[in-house]
């Protein structure tokens, strides 16, 4: 299941069933992730449904900046580079949980904690999980 980022040799590809040759090929095109079961593969497939939402999230932030007078290209570049840096932090610290990184970047009483609290209180992450469950049901019913 190669993703669009594999074209730039930066994306993961979930491999199932396990096949060393296929994994080696996709390791050269990004990162092969060998999954253990069809259920795990289906869950990985469902997780890819977040790609468009990621861009929409980044666009909402960029548009918010633009609405406050920041030129559009500058806003987009700034937001994009924030997320590139955060993604690199994830990759460079694989032993750390994503929650621990969220905690580290959420200064007590700070603005990151404020927005995260707002999103939690408005059930954004619960709704995301529910949406992914719906996508997974669709994938499973189609196979």
Secondary structure, DSSP 8 states (H G I E B T S, - for coil): -B-GGGGGT-EEEEE-S--HHHHHHHHHTEEEEE-SSHHHHHHHHHHGGGHHHHHHHHHHHHHHHHHTT--HHHHHHHHHHHHHHHHHHHHHTTTS-HHHHHHHTS-TTSHHHHHHHHHHHTTHHHHHHHHHHHHHHHHHHH-
